[in-house]
Amino acid sequence: MSIDEKDVKIESDLPVMDEPEKVSGKYNADQITVLKGLEGVRRRPAMYIGGTGSQGLHHLFIEVLDNSIDEALAGYCNEITVTLHEDKSISVLDNGRGIPVDINKDTGLPGVTVAMTMLHAGGKFDGGGYKFSGGLHGIGVSAVNALSEWLEVEVQRDGKIYRQRFERGEPVTDLETVGKTKKTGTKVSWLADEEIFGPIDYHRDIIVQRIRDLSYLNPRVQITLVDEKSGEEMVFHHKDGLIAFVQDINKNKDPLHKPVYISRRRDDTEVEIAIQYNNSFQESLYSFANNIHTTEGGTHMSGFKTALTRVINAYARKSGALKEKDPNLSGDDVREGIAAVIAVKVLHPQFESQTKIRLTNAEVEGLVNSIVGEGLAEFLEENPQVAKKIVDKALTAARAREAARKAADLIKRANALENSSLPGKLADCTERDPSKCELYLVEGDSAGGSAKQGRDRKYQAILPLRGKILNVEKTRMDRALENEEIKSLITALGTGISKSAVGDAVDDSDEENGNGNGNGNGNGKFDMSRLRYDRIIIMTDADVDGDHIRTLLLTFFFRYMTPLIEEGHVYIAQPPLYRIRYGKDNQWYCRTEKERDEILKQLGKKKDVTVQRFKGLGEMNPDQLHETTMDPAKRTIAQVTLEDAMEADEIFTVLMGDKVEPRKHFIEKYALSLTDVDWHA
């Protein structure tokens, strides 16, 4: 990782604008380029799949799988098989109707060829082929074809097997009849193009997450994942649907009641909700529209939150838990410890972008609000004991919120002041451009002293942490904000905090609190624009205590500063465990025992070979620490990424929560296989 250290000098008060360089040549109709076929997708892939990094690569898989799921939504498919091949290609096979192979009258081409090679071609525009669908633009599978080195489609239909092959979007064979069959369905196989994506590297966790979500949302469908490289086969089939979804979210927590399930149809819109509270302090909310995971929520999520807050406030006042003079419970209060899944099926869904991260249909908000309000009010009236548990939990959260607000205000006021109000133990850097700065979180004063001497003070800041910070998984926000180490960390970063909503990241700034006003939670909303350091690097000793401190810090970031992980600002330093010296001038640093043994094997039985094991960072000289762990030109740091929010939530609950049995099972299952940890949360 390199740091741009160029100084920016302002020569005058006003900017001097250079005269623009004129482009040579005439500008006439000949300069207007018309891109043919799928050429536009290859030239501007980000417009169609969101980017050419990991997100875009996995979006190809999601587009193909969603086509098979649309067949299930239409009632024609109940089995899907996804195969990860050893050559890094992927196949998706379903037992749906099969893509049409007859001749399209407008183009003179088989329907399958049209679907694979033409943008805005599909059976989802006029409702003739599908009622509910996630594919709206006829872009998905044709974009996959355009961005693949090769793609093959095999259709089983009308008693025959048809096949056609494409390369970078262009047909290289005609649609051929290759056999007979009594089955129906479609198989799409493709190899993503390295010219577009670089080295092809799928993360199986992302693929598993999408398959798992779809198996909950479509309880009649069985989805099988086959990994040819590992030989593993996984079957996903959840007959209880969303009820099983929330139970799985809460499987390592203590649920307060059986799941609440609401399912109703209104005005060609289907709304399905499952809710179950637990004894934790976090909320886990997931929203879907036509099987698409809307990671940033949207109108269906807003309608749900508004109804939840309104109904619980109404019940609390009716039951006397809230007195006339008491303020309403806020959205944060009523969502503390909730696990909920909101799924809607909309006839004509509208999304914020091609990647469909947020639902924007205005009418859906009112429908969800009304349906959830009616269903939840009925449940609370019919289950007074459960209702009392939910209201009591929200009241306790409200009291804690008020205490947290006061603590957050103190931190916020400190952040508004100059550097004199930053933590006294923080050794800040001199650079004031946050994009060039990094903060090392170091275990203990001894290691902190070495780090301060070994750093480049221009852009590297050091914050020593004494001992182990509070485990926020077991602690409410008000207590967490009283912890000195956590207060120092929040003040140093400058962003403030926000209660993590694992699942969908939704802005609640306009959410109702039951009386038409904003929720006014006062927790000190997270503001990424105030982040003082672009890279936050956790640097702890390579021992059990260091591992524990690292996990405590990651738990804190995941629960209270999730965007830092989502946007790639959190890293793990990789200090060496060993130093090997041979003679006066030869030395090697090793991060693992394996590296140590390989070097010793190369050296053979030479004399004057010494091996030093660093018990802690404090044992390293400042120059050694700089050379091995802090110098951007030589160091290795691991970026913490959030690929599967639900799995990350589960892991932090298991490792840091109250229950001993799940932690014991986790250790027994993975202890022998984990020799090196790659921190992908």
C-alpha positions as CSV (number, residue, x, y, z in Angstrom):
1,M,0.0,0.0,0.0
2,S,1.4,3.3,-1.0
3,I,0.8,6.8,0.5
4,D,0.8,9.9,-1.6
5,E,3.0,12.3,0.3
6,K,3.1,15.2,-2.1
7,D,2.6,18.7,-0.6
8,V,-0.1,20.9,-2.1
9,K,1.1,24.5,-2.5
10,I,-1.3,27.4,-3.1
11,E,0.5,30.1,-5.1
12,S,-2.3,32.7,-5.0
13,D,-5.7,33.4,-3.5
14,L,-7.5,32.6,-6.7
15,P,-7.1,29.4,-8.8
16,V,-5.5,29.8,-12.2
17,M,-7.5,28.0,-14.9
18,D,-5.5,26.5,-17.7
19,E,-6.8,27.0,-21.2
20,P,-8.4,23.7,-22.3
21,E,-6.5,21.8,-25.0
22,K,-8.6,21.7,-28.1
23,V,-9.3,18.3,-29.7
24,S,-8.2,18.2,-33.3
25,G,-10.5,17.3,-36.1
26,K,-14.0,18.2,-37.1
27,Y,-17.1,17.4,-35.1
28,N,-19.8,16.1,-37.4
29,A,-22.2,13.2,-37.7
30,D,-19.3,10.8,-38.5
31,Q,-18.0,11.4,-34.9
32,I,-21.2,10.0,-33.4
33,T,-20.6,6.3,-32.6
34,V,-23.4,3.8,-32.5
35,L,-22.4,0.8,-30.4
36,K,-23.8,-2.5,-31.7
37,G,-25.1,-5.5,-29.9
38,L,-23.5,-5.9,-26.5
39,E,-20.5,-3.7,-27.2
40,G,-21.8,-1.0,-24.8
41,V,-21.9,-3.5,-21.9
42,R,-18.2,-4.4,-22.5
43,R,-17.2,-0.8,-22.7
44,R,-19.1,0.4,-19.7
45,P,-19.7,-2.7,-17.5
46,A,-20.2,-0.7,-14.3
47,M,-23.4,0.8,-15.8
48,Y,-24.9,-2.7,-15.9
49,I,-23.5,-4.7,-13.0
50,G,-22.2,-2.0,-10.6
51,G,-18.5,-2.4,-11.2
52,T,-15.7,-4.8,-12.3
53,G,-14.5,-5.7,-8.9
54,S,-15.7,-8.5,-6.6
55,Q,-19.2,-7.0,-6.4
56,G,-19.6,-7.0,-10.2
57,L,-18.2,-10.5,-10.6
58,H,-20.6,-11.9,-8.1
59,H,-23.5,-9.9,-9.7
60,L,-23.1,-12.1,-12.8
61,F,-24.0,-15.1,-10.7
62,I,-26.9,-13.3,-9.0
63,E,-28.4,-12.4,-12.3
64,V,-28.4,-15.9,-13.7
65,L,-29.7,-17.5,-10.4
66,D,-32.5,-14.9,-10.2
67,N,-33.7,-15.9,-13.6
68,S,-34.2,-19.5,-12.3
69,I,-35.9,-18.1,-9.2
70,D,-38.3,-16.1,-11.4
71,E,-39.4,-19.4,-12.9
72,A,-40.1,-20.6,-9.3
73,L,-42.1,-17.4,-8.6
74,A,-44.1,-18.2,-11.7
75,G,-44.8,-21.7,-10.2
76,Y,-42.8,-23.8,-12.7
77,C,-39.5,-24.6,-10.9
78,N,-38.8,-26.4,-7.6
79,E,-35.2,-27.6,-8.1
80,I,-32.1,-25.5,-8.9
81,T,-28.5,-26.8,-8.9
82,V,-25.5,-24.4,-8.8
83,T,-22.1,-25.9,-9.7
84,L,-18.8,-24.2,-9.0
85,H,-16.4,-25.8,-11.5
86,E,-12.7,-26.2,-11.1
87,D,-11.9,-24.0,-14.1
88,K,-13.7,-21.1,-12.3
89,S,-16.8,-21.3,-14.5
90,I,-20.2,-21.6,-12.9
91,S,-23.4,-23.5,-14.0
92,V,-27.0,-22.8,-12.9
93,L,-29.5,-25.6,-13.8
94,D,-33.2,-25.4,-13.1
95,N,-36.2,-27.5,-13.9
96,G,-38.4,-24.6,-15.1
97,R,-40.1,-24.3,-18.5
98,G,-36.9,-23.7,-20.4
99,I,-36.1,-20.5,-22.3
100,P,-38.2,-20.3,-25.5
101,V,-36.5,-21.7,-28.6
102,D,-39.1,-20.9,-31.2
103,I,-38.4,-18.1,-33.7
104,N,-39.1,-14.5,-32.5
105,K,-41.1,-12.8,-35.2
106,D,-39.5,-9.4,-34.7
107,T,-35.9,-10.6,-35.1
108,G,-36.1,-13.9,-37.0
109,L,-33.9,-15.5,-34.3
110,P,-34.6,-18.2,-31.7
111,G,-36.0,-16.7,-28.4
112,V,-33.0,-18.0,-26.4
113,T,-30.6,-16.2,-28.8
114,V,-32.5,-13.0,-28.5
115,A,-32.5,-13.2,-24.7
116,M,-28.7,-13.9,-24.7
117,T,-27.6,-11.3,-27.2
118,M,-30.0,-8.3,-27.0
119,L,-30.4,-5.8,-24.3
120,H,-34.0,-5.1,-23.1
121,A,-35.1,-8.4,-24.4
122,G,-37.1,-10.6,-22.0
123,G,-40.4,-12.1,-21.0
124,K,-41.0,-9.7,-18.0
125,F,-42.2,-6.5,-19.6
126,D,-45.9,-7.0,-20.3
127,G,-46.6,-9.6,-17.6
128,G,-47.2,-12.4,-20.2
129,G,-44.4,-14.7,-19.0
130,Y,-44.1,-13.6,-15.3
131,K,-46.3,-11.9,-12.8
132,F,-43.7,-11.2,-10.1
133,S,-40.1,-10.8,-11.2
134,G,-36.8,-9.2,-10.1
135,G,-35.6,-8.8,-13.7
136,L,-37.1,-5.6,-15.1
137,H,-34.9,-4.4,-17.9
138,G,-34.1,-7.5,-19.9
139,I,-30.4,-6.7,-19.3
140,G,-29.3,-9.4,-16.8
141,V,-28.4,-12.5,-18.7
142,S,-27.3,-10.6,-21.8
143,A,-24.9,-8.6,-19.7
144,V,-23.5,-11.8,-18.2
145,N,-23.0,-13.1,-21.8
146,A,-21.3,-9.9,-22.8
147,L,-18.9,-10.0,-19.9
148,S,-18.0,-13.7,-20.1
149,E,-15.1,-15.3,-22.0
150,W,-17.6,-17.9,-23.0
151,L,-21.2,-18.8,-22.2
152,E,-23.2,-21.9,-23.0
153,V,-26.9,-22.3,-22.7
154,E,-28.7,-25.6,-22.7
155,V,-32.5,-25.8,-22.9
156,Q,-34.7,-28.8,-22.3
157,R,-38.0,-28.2,-23.8
158,D,-40.6,-29.8,-26.1
159,G,-39.0,-33.2,-25.8
160,K,-35.6,-32.0,-27.1
161,I,-32.3,-30.7,-25.7
162,Y,-31.0,-27.5,-27.4
163,R,-27.6,-25.9,-27.0
164,Q,-25.8,-22.7,-28.1
165,R,-22.4,-21.3,-27.3
166,F,-21.3,-17.6,-27.2
167,E,-17.9,-16.0,-26.7
168,R,-17.7,-12.5,-25.3
169,G,-21.4,-12.0,-26.2
170,E,-21.2,-13.2,-29.8
171,P,-22.8,-16.5,-31.0
172,V,-20.1,-19.0,-32.2
173,T,-22.7,-21.7,-32.9
174,D,-26.2,-21.7,-34.0
175,L,-28.9,-23.1,-31.7
176,E,-28.5,-26.8,-32.2
177,T,-30.6,-29.9,-31.2
178,V,-28.3,-32.2,-29.3
179,G,-30.6,-34.8,-27.8
180,K,-34.0,-35.9,-26.6
181,T,-35.5,-35.6,-23.1
182,K,-38.7,-35.8,-21.1
183,K,-37.5,-33.0,-18.8
184,T,-37.8,-29.2,-19.0
185,G,-35.4,-26.6,-17.8
186,T,-32.5,-24.3,-18.5
187,K,-28.8,-24.7,-17.8
188,V,-26.5,-21.6,-18.1
189,S,-22.8,-22.1,-17.8
190,W,-20.3,-19.2,-18.1
191,L,-16.7,-18.2,-17.5
192,A,-16.3,-14.6,-16.5
193,D,-13.9,-12.7,-18.7
194,E,-10.5,-11.8,-17.1
195,E,-10.2,-9.0,-19.6
196,I,-13.0,-7.3,-17.7
197,F,-12.6,-8.6,-14.1
198,G,-8.9,-9.5,-13.9
199,P,-8.1,-12.8,-12.0
200,I,-11.4,-14.6,-11.3
201,D,-11.8,-15.1,-7.6
202,Y,-15.2,-16.0,-6.3
203,H,-15.9,-15.9,-2.6
204,R,-18.1,-18.9,-1.7
205,D,-19.5,-17.1,1.3
206,I,-21.3,-14.6,-1.0
207,I,-22.7,-17.3,-3.2
208,V,-23.9,-19.3,-0.1
209,Q,-25.5,-16.2,1.3
210,R,-27.6,-15.6,-1.8
211,I,-28.6,-19.2,-2.1
212,R,-29.5,-19.4,1.6
213,D,-31.6,-16.2,1.4
214,L,-33.5,-17.5,-1.6
215,S,-34.2,-20.9,0.0
216,Y,-35.9,-19.1,2.9
217,L,-37.9,-16.8,0.6
218,N,-39.0,-19.7,-1.7
219,P,-39.8,-22.6,0.7
220,R,-41.0,-24.8,-2.2
221,V,-37.7,-24.7,-3.9
222,Q,-34.7,-26.9,-3.2
223,I,-31.3,-25.4,-4.1
224,T,-28.2,-27.5,-4.3
225,L,-24.6,-26.1,-4.3
226,V,-21.9,-28.3,-5.7
227,D,-18.3,-27.3,-5.3
228,E,-16.1,-29.4,-7.6
229,K,-12.9,-28.2,-6.1
230,S,-13.7,-29.3,-2.6
231,G,-16.0,-32.0,-3.5
232,E,-18.6,-30.6,-1.1
233,E,-22.4,-30.6,-1.8
234,M,-24.8,-28.4,0.2
235,V,-28.6,-28.6,0.0
236,F,-30.7,-25.6,1.0
237,H,-34.4,-26.2,1.6
238,H,-36.4,-24.4,4.3
239,K,-40.0,-25.5,4.3
240,D,-40.9,-23.0,7.0
241,G,-39.7,-20.0,5.0
242,L,-39.3,-16.7,6.8
243,I,-40.2,-18.3,10.2
244,A,-37.1,-20.5,9.7
245,F,-35.2,-17.4,8.6
246,V,-35.7,-15.5,11.9
247,Q,-35.1,-18.7,13.9
248,D,-31.8,-19.1,12.2
249,I,-30.8,-15.5,12.9
250,N,-31.6,-16.1,16.6
251,K,-30.2,-19.6,16.9
252,N,-27.3,-18.5,19.1
253,K,-29.4,-16.0,21.1
254,D,-32.2,-16.3,23.6
255,P,-35.5,-15.6,21.8
256,L,-38.2,-14.0,23.9
257,H,-41.1,-15.7,22.1
258,K,-42.1,-17.8,19.1
259,P,-41.9,-16.0,15.7
260,V,-44.7,-13.6,14.7
261,Y,-45.7,-14.3,11.1
262,I,-47.8,-12.0,8.9
263,S,-48.7,-12.7,5.3
264,R,-51.3,-10.7,3.4
265,R,-52.0,-9.6,-0.2
266,R,-53.4,-6.2,-1.2
267,D,-53.7,-4.4,-4.5
268,D,-51.5,-6.9,-6.4
269,T,-48.8,-6.7,-3.7
270,E,-47.9,-9.5,-1.4
271,V,-46.4,-8.7,2.0
272,E,-44.7,-11.4,4.2
273,I,-43.1,-10.6,7.5
274,A,-41.5,-12.7,10.3
275,I,-40.5,-11.1,13.6
276,Q,-38.8,-12.6,16.7
277,Y,-37.2,-10.6,19.6
278,N,-34.2,-11.9,21.5
279,N,-32.3,-10.8,24.6
280,S,-29.5,-9.1,22.8
281,F,-29.0,-5.3,22.2
282,Q,-28.7,-5.4,18.4
283,E,-31.3,-5.4,15.6
284,S,-31.1,-7.7,12.6
285,L,-33.3,-6.5,9.8
286,Y,-33.4,-8.0,6.2
287,S,-35.6,-6.8,3.4
288,F,-36.4,-8.3,0.0
289,A,-38.5,-7.2,-3.0
290,N,-39.4,-9.9,-5.6
291,N,-36.6,-12.0,-4.0
292,I,-34.0,-9.3,-4.5
293,H,-32.1,-8.5,-1.4
294,T,-32.5,-4.7,-1.0
295,T,-29.4,-4.1,1.1
296,E,-30.3,-0.5,1.6
297,G,-33.9,-1.1,2.3
298,G,-36.4,1.2,0.8
299,T,-40.1,1.9,1.0
300,H,-41.0,-1.5,2.3
301,M,-38.5,-1.2,5.1
302,S,-39.7,2.3,6.0
303,G,-43.3,1.1,6.1
304,F,-42.4,-1.7,8.4
305,K,-40.4,0.5,10.8
306,T,-43.1,3.1,11.0
307,A,-45.8,0.5,11.8
308,L,-43.6,-1.3,14.4
309,T,-42.9,1.9,16.3
310,R,-46.5,3.2,16.1
311,V,-48.1,-0.1,17.2
312,I,-45.8,-0.8,20.1
313,N,-46.2,2.8,21.4
314,A,-50.0,2.5,21.1
315,Y,-50.0,-0.8,23.0
316,A,-47.7,0.6,25.7
317,R,-50.0,3.5,26.3
318,K,-53.1,1.4,26.3
319,S,-51.6,-1.1,28.7
320,G,-50.4,1.7,31.0
321,A,-46.7,1.0,30.5
322,L,-46.3,4.5,29.1
323,K,-48.0,7.3,31.1
324,E,-49.5,10.3,29.5
325,K,-46.5,12.5,30.4
326,D,-44.0,10.0,29.1
327,P,-42.4,10.6,25.7
328,N,-43.0,8.0,23.0
329,L,-40.6,5.1,22.5
330,S,-38.2,5.8,19.6
331,G,-37.6,3.5,16.6
332,D,-34.2,2.4,18.2
333,D,-36.0,1.5,21.4
334,V,-38.6,-0.8,19.8
335,R,-36.1,-2.4,17.5
336,E,-33.5,-3.4,20.2
337,G,-33.1,-7.1,20.0
338,I,-35.4,-7.6,17.1
339,A,-34.8,-10.1,14.2
340,A,-37.1,-9.4,11.3
341,V,-37.4,-10.3,7.6
342,I,-39.6,-8.2,5.4
343,A,-40.4,-9.6,1.9
344,V,-42.7,-8.1,-0.6
345,K,-43.8,-9.1,-4.1
346,V,-44.7,-6.2,-6.3
347,L,-46.2,-6.3,-9.7
348,H,-44.1,-3.4,-11.1
349,P,-41.2,-2.9,-8.7
350,Q,-38.9,0.1,-9.1
351,F,-35.4,0.1,-7.8
352,E,-32.8,2.8,-7.2
353,S,-30.3,1.3,-9.7
354,Q,-29.6,-1.8,-11.9
355,T,-28.0,-3.4,-8.8
356,K,-31.4,-3.0,-7.0
357,I,-30.2,-2.0,-3.6
358,R,-33.2,0.0,-2.6
359,L,-36.9,-0.3,-3.4
360,T,-38.5,3.0,-4.4
361,N,-42.2,2.2,-5.1
362,A,-44.0,4.9,-3.1
363,E,-47.3,3.0,-2.8
364,V,-45.5,0.0,-1.1
365,E,-44.7,2.1,2.0
366,G,-48.3,2.6,2.9
367,L,-49.3,-0.9,2.1
368,V,-46.6,-2.4,4.3
369,N,-47.4,0.1,7.1
370,S,-51.1,-0.9,7.0
371,I,-50.6,-4.6,6.8
372,V,-47.9,-4.8,9.5
373,G,-49.9,-2.4,11.7
374,E,-53.0,-4.6,11.5
375,G,-51.2,-7.9,11.9
376,L,-48.9,-6.8,14.8
377,A,-51.7,-5.1,16.7
378,E,-53.7,-8.3,16.5
379,F,-50.8,-10.4,17.7
380,L,-50.1,-8.1,20.7
381,E,-53.7,-8.1,21.8
382,E,-53.9,-11.9,21.5
383,N,-50.5,-12.5,23.3
384,P,-50.4,-10.1,26.3
385,Q,-47.5,-11.9,27.9
386,V,-45.3,-11.6,24.8
387,A,-46.5,-8.0,24.4
388,K,-45.3,-7.2,27.9
389,K,-41.9,-8.6,27.3
390,I,-41.5,-6.6,24.1
391,V,-42.7,-3.4,25.7
392,D,-40.5,-3.9,28.8
393,K,-37.5,-4.4,26.7
394,A,-38.2,-1.2,24.7
395,L,-38.7,0.8,28.0
396,T,-35.4,-0.5,29.3
397,A,-33.8,0.4,26.0
398,A,-35.3,3.9,26.2
399,R,-33.7,4.5,29.7
400,A,-30.4,3.3,28.4
401,R,-30.7,5.4,25.3
402,E,-31.1,8.5,27.4
403,A,-27.9,7.7,29.3
404,A,-26.2,6.9,26.0
405,R,-27.3,10.2,24.5
406,K,-25.7,12.1,27.4
407,A,-22.4,10.2,26.9
408,A,-22.5,10.6,23.2
409,D,-23.1,14.4,23.5
410,L,-19.9,14.6,25.6
411,I,-18.0,12.8,23.0
412,K,-19.5,14.9,20.2
413,R,-18.6,18.1,22.0
414,A,-15.1,16.9,22.4
415,N,-14.9,16.2,18.7
416,A,-16.0,19.7,17.9
417,L,-13.0,21.1,19.7
418,E,-9.4,21.3,18.5
419,N,-6.8,18.6,18.8
420,S,-6.2,19.7,22.4
421,S,-9.4,17.7,23.3
422,L,-8.2,14.5,21.6
423,P,-7.2,11.7,23.9
424,G,-4.1,12.5,25.8
425,K,-2.4,9.2,24.9
426,L,-3.1,9.6,21.2
427,A,0.1,10.4,19.3
428,D,-1.4,12.2,16.3
429,C,0.1,12.7,12.9
430,T,0.9,16.1,11.3
431,E,-1.0,15.5,8.0
432,R,-4.5,17.0,7.9
433,D,-5.8,15.3,4.8
434,P,-7.6,12.2,6.2
435,S,-7.2,10.3,3.0
436,K,-3.4,10.2,3.6
437,C,-3.6,9.3,7.3
438,E,-3.7,6.0,9.2
439,L,-4.3,5.2,12.9
440,Y,-2.6,2.2,14.6
441,L,-4.6,0.8,17.5
442,V,-1.8,-0.8,19.6
443,E,-2.0,-3.2,22.5
444,G,-0.5,-1.6,25.7
445,D,1.9,1.2,26.5
446,S,5.1,-0.8,25.8
447,A,4.1,-1.6,22.2
448,G,2.7,1.9,21.9
449,G,6.1,3.3,22.8
450,S,7.9,1.2,20.1
451,A,5.2,2.1,17.5
452,K,5.5,5.9,18.3
453,Q,9.2,5.7,17.7
454,G,8.9,3.5,14.6
455,R,6.2,5.4,12.8
456,D,6.3,8.1,10.2
457,R,4.8,10.9,12.3
458,K,3.7,12.8,9.2
459,Y,0.8,10.4,8.3
460,Q,0.8,7.6,11.0
461,A,-1.0,8.2,14.4
462,I,-0.7,5.8,17.4
463,L,-3.4,5.1,20.0
464,P,-2.3,2.7,22.7
465,L,-5.1,0.8,24.4
466,R,-4.6,-0.4,27.9
467,G,-5.8,-3.9,28.5
468,K,-8.9,-5.4,26.9
469,I,-11.8,-3.0,25.8
470,L,-15.3,-3.8,27.0
471,N,-17.1,-6.6,25.2
472,V,-19.9,-4.6,23.5
473,E,-21.7,-7.9,22.5
474,K,-22.8,-8.3,26.2
475,T,-23.2,-4.6,27.0
476,R,-25.8,-1.9,26.3
477,M,-24.7,1.2,24.5
478,D,-24.9,3.4,27.6
479,R,-22.3,1.2,29.5
480,A,-20.1,0.9,26.5
481,L,-19.9,4.7,26.2
482,E,-18.7,4.9,29.8
483,N,-15.6,2.8,29.0
484,E,-12.5,5.0,28.8
485,E,-10.8,3.0,26.0
486,I,-14.0,3.1,23.9
487,K,-14.5,6.8,24.5
488,S,-10.8,7.5,23.5
489,L,-11.3,5.4,20.3
490,I,-14.6,7.2,19.3
491,T,-13.1,10.6,20.0
492,A,-9.9,9.8,18.0
493,L,-11.9,8.6,14.9
494,G,-14.3,11.5,14.9
495,T,-17.2,9.9,13.2
496,G,-19.5,9.3,16.1
497,I,-21.4,6.0,16.4
498,S,-24.5,4.4,15.3
499,K,-26.2,1.3,16.6
500,S,-25.5,-1.4,14.1
501,A,-28.5,-2.8,12.1
502,V,-27.0,-6.0,10.8
503,G,-28.6,-6.7,7.4
504,D,-30.0,-3.6,5.8
505,A,-28.3,-0.2,6.2
506,V,-31.3,2.1,6.2
507,D,-31.3,5.9,7.0
508,D,-33.9,6.4,9.8
509,S,-33.7,10.2,9.7
510,D,-37.3,10.5,8.5
511,E,-38.8,7.6,10.4
512,E,-41.9,8.2,12.5
513,N,-41.7,7.6,16.2
514,G,-45.4,7.1,16.6
515,N,-46.6,10.7,16.7
516,G,-45.4,11.9,13.3
517,N,-42.1,13.3,14.4
518,G,-38.6,12.1,13.7
519,N,-37.3,9.4,16.0
520,G,-34.9,11.7,17.7
521,N,-32.8,8.9,19.0
522,G,-29.9,11.1,20.0
523,N,-27.3,8.4,19.7
524,G,-24.9,10.6,17.8
525,K,-25.4,9.6,14.1
526,F,-22.4,8.1,12.4
527,D,-20.9,10.6,10.0
528,M,-18.3,9.2,7.6
529,S,-17.3,12.6,6.4
530,R,-15.7,13.3,9.8
531,L,-13.4,10.3,9.8
532,R,-9.9,11.5,10.7
533,Y,-8.0,8.5,9.3
534,D,-8.5,6.6,6.1
535,R,-7.0,3.4,7.5
536,I,-7.6,2.0,11.0
537,I,-5.0,-0.7,11.6
538,I,-5.4,-3.1,14.6
539,M,-1.9,-4.1,15.7
540,T,-1.8,-6.6,18.6
541,D,0.5,-9.2,19.9
542,A,0.5,-12.6,18.1
543,D,-0.7,-14.5,21.2
544,V,-4.0,-15.5,22.8
545,D,-4.5,-12.1,24.5
546,G,-3.7,-10.3,21.3
547,D,-6.2,-12.4,19.4
548,H,-8.9,-11.6,22.1
549,I,-8.2,-7.9,22.0
550,R,-8.4,-7.9,18.2
551,T,-11.7,-9.7,18.3
552,L,-13.1,-7.3,20.9
553,L,-12.1,-4.4,18.6
554,L,-13.7,-6.0,15.6
555,T,-16.9,-6.7,17.6
556,F,-17.0,-3.0,18.5
557,F,-16.5,-1.8,14.9
558,F,-19.1,-4.3,13.6
559,R,-21.7,-3.4,16.2
560,Y,-21.2,0.4,16.5
561,M,-19.3,1.5,13.4
562,T,-20.3,-0.9,10.7
563,P,-19.7,1.5,7.8
564,L,-16.0,1.5,8.6
565,I,-15.9,-2.2,7.7
566,E,-18.3,-2.0,4.8
567,E,-16.3,0.8,3.2
568,G,-12.9,-0.9,3.7
569,H,-11.3,1.3,6.4
570,V,-10.4,-1.4,8.9
571,Y,-7.2,-3.5,8.7
572,I,-5.3,-6.1,10.7
573,A,-1.5,-5.6,11.0
574,Q,0.6,-8.7,10.3
575,P,3.6,-8.5,12.6
576,P,6.2,-11.3,12.5
577,L,6.5,-14.0,15.1
578,Y,10.1,-14.9,14.4
579,R,13.4,-13.4,13.3
580,I,16.1,-15.7,11.9
581,R,19.7,-14.4,11.7
582,Y,22.5,-16.0,9.9
583,G,25.9,-14.3,10.3
584,K,26.1,-10.6,10.6
585,D,24.2,-9.4,7.5
586,N,21.5,-11.9,6.8
587,Q,18.1,-11.9,8.5
588,W,14.5,-13.0,7.8
589,Y,11.2,-12.2,9.5
590,C,8.6,-14.9,9.6
591,R,4.9,-14.5,10.4
592,T,4.2,-18.2,10.8
593,E,6.0,-21.4,12.0
594,K,5.7,-22.7,8.5
595,E,7.7,-19.8,7.1
596,R,10.3,-20.2,9.9
597,D,10.7,-23.9,9.1
598,E,11.0,-23.3,5.3
599,I,13.8,-20.8,5.8
600,L,15.6,-23.1,8.4
601,K,15.4,-25.9,5.9
602,Q,17.0,-23.8,3.2
603,L,19.8,-22.8,5.6
604,G,20.4,-26.5,6.4
605,K,22.8,-27.1,9.3
606,K,24.7,-23.9,9.0
607,K,26.4,-22.5,12.1
608,D,25.7,-19.0,13.4
609,V,21.9,-19.4,12.8
610,T,19.8,-17.9,15.6
611,V,16.0,-17.9,15.9
612,Q,14.2,-15.2,18.0
613,R,10.5,-15.5,18.9
614,F,8.9,-12.2,19.6
615,K,6.6,-12.6,22.5
616,G,5.1,-9.2,22.0
617,L,5.3,-6.0,19.9
618,G,7.0,-4.3,22.8
619,E,10.0,-6.7,22.4
620,M,10.7,-5.3,18.9
621,N,13.0,-2.4,18.4
622,P,11.3,0.6,16.8
623,D,13.3,0.1,13.6
624,Q,12.3,-3.5,13.5
625,L,8.6,-2.7,14.0
626,H,8.8,-0.1,11.3
627,E,10.5,-2.3,8.8
628,T,8.2,-5.3,9.3
629,T,4.8,-4.0,10.2
630,M,4.5,-0.2,9.6
631,D,6.5,0.6,6.4
632,P,3.9,0.7,3.5
633,A,6.6,-0.4,1.1
634,K,7.3,-3.6,3.0
635,R,4.4,-4.4,5.4
636,T,1.5,-6.7,4.8
637,I,-1.9,-5.7,6.2
638,A,-5.1,-7.6,5.9
639,Q,-8.3,-5.7,5.0
640,V,-11.4,-6.6,7.0
641,T,-14.4,-7.0,4.6
642,L,-18.0,-7.7,5.2
643,E,-19.2,-10.2,2.7
644,D,-21.9,-12.0,4.6
645,A,-23.6,-9.9,7.2
646,M,-25.8,-12.7,8.6
647,E,-22.8,-15.0,9.0
648,A,-20.7,-12.3,10.6
649,D,-23.5,-11.5,13.0
650,E,-23.7,-15.2,13.9
651,I,-19.9,-15.5,14.4
652,F,-19.7,-12.5,16.7
653,T,-22.7,-13.7,18.7
654,V,-21.1,-17.1,19.1
655,L,-17.6,-15.9,20.0
656,M,-18.5,-12.9,22.2
657,G,-22.1,-13.6,23.4
658,D,-23.4,-15.0,26.6
659,K,-24.1,-18.6,25.5
660,V,-21.3,-21.0,26.2
661,E,-22.5,-24.1,24.3
662,P,-22.4,-22.5,20.7
663,R,-18.9,-21.2,21.5
664,K,-17.8,-24.6,22.6
665,H,-19.2,-26.2,19.5
666,F,-17.5,-23.6,17.3
667,I,-14.1,-24.2,18.9
668,E,-14.5,-28.0,18.7
669,K,-15.4,-27.8,15.0
670,Y,-12.7,-25.4,13.8
671,A,-9.8,-25.5,16.3
672,L,-7.8,-28.1,14.5
673,S,-8.4,-26.7,11.0
674,L,-7.6,-23.1,11.7
675,T,-3.9,-22.5,11.4
676,D,-4.1,-19.0,10.0
677,V,-7.0,-16.6,10.1
678,D,-8.0,-14.4,7.2
679,W,-10.2,-11.7,8.7
680,H,-13.2,-11.5,6.4
681,A,-15.9,-10.7,8.9
